[in-house]
């Protein structure tokens, strides 16, 4: 059974930093495409960043609102994908979800709440 478990959310002041973790189990982690999404109250779920296998390496992409202050990276020894976020803003407040895709199946975690106070 594939499981994605997010952690690292919490309450942080504007300008602060957080590192979110997505621990993957139950499937091969190698070459797994993994993304972080978020959903704020009253808004649709949106992609924040992803890291995908392309031919010979992993490539990271970022949504415009977080580009330049966020980093997504993998630790294959721990089967974990991280999202490091800095200079947090109140508009970053949302539930952050991890998503994994192995080319045939797609999986979601339960989400972790990030709240940024002004």
N, C-alpha and C positions, 0 to 999 in steps of 0.2 A: 504494500500500500504506500503510495507516494504521499509524503507529507512535507509541507513548507511551513516552518515556524518562524514568525517574525518576532523580533525583540528590539529593545533599545529606544522605544518611544518614551515620551514623557512631556513634562512641562518645562519650558525653557524661555528665558527672556529674549527679546529681540536682540539680534546681534550675536547670539550664542551659537553653539554647535551641538550636533548630535551625530551619533553613528548608529545606523540601523543595521540589523543583522537578519539574514534569511538563511536558516539552516535547512538543507534539503536532505531527505532520506527516502529510501524505498525505490530509487531509480539510479541509473548511471549519471554521475555528475559531469563526467567528461563531455565537453561540447554541448552542454545543455544551454539553451538560450534563456536568460533570466532577466526579468525586468522589475522595476519598482514603479508602482502606480499609486496615485492618491485620489481620495475623494473627500471633498469638503462638503459641509452641509448644504443641501439644495443644489449641488453641482454634480455634473457627470464625472465619472472616473476618468482620470487622465494619466498618460504616461509621463513619468518623471525622468527615468533613465533606464537604459538597458545595456546589457553586455552580451554579445552574440558571437557565435563561432562563424567565421567566414574564411573558408579555404585553409588557411594556415595559422590563423591566430584569432584572438578575441578582439572585438571592436566595441567600443563604448559610444553611446549616443546620449544626448541630453536634451531635455525640453528647454525652450528659451527661458522660462522663468527661473530655472535653476542653473543654467549653464554658467560656468565660471566660479561657482561657489559650491559645487557638488562634485563628488567623485564616486563612481561605482567601480568596485573591484572584487575579485574572487580570491578565495583561499581554497585551492583544490584539496589540500590536506585535511581541511575541516568541512568540506562540502558546504561551504557557506559563501554567500554573496553579501557584500556590505554596501551601504550607501552612506557616505560621509557628507554631511551637510554643514555648511558654515554660513555665517552672516544671516541667520534665520530671520524671517520677517513674519509678522502676524498673518499675512496671506499664505504662508506655508502651513498653517493649521489645517489638519486633515487626518483622516485615517490612511495610513500607508500600507499598501498591499504588495506582496511579492508574487510574481507570476513566473512560472517555468514552462518551457515548451521544448519537447524533444523531437519535434517534427511530425509527431503523430498524435500526441496527447498534450493537453494543456491543463495546468494546475494552478490553483490559487491558495494562498495562505489566509489566515483568519484576520490579519490586519493588526497594526499597532498604531495607537493614537499619538499624534504629535500636536502639541498645543504651544503656540508661541505667543507670549504676552507682550504687550507694548509698554 
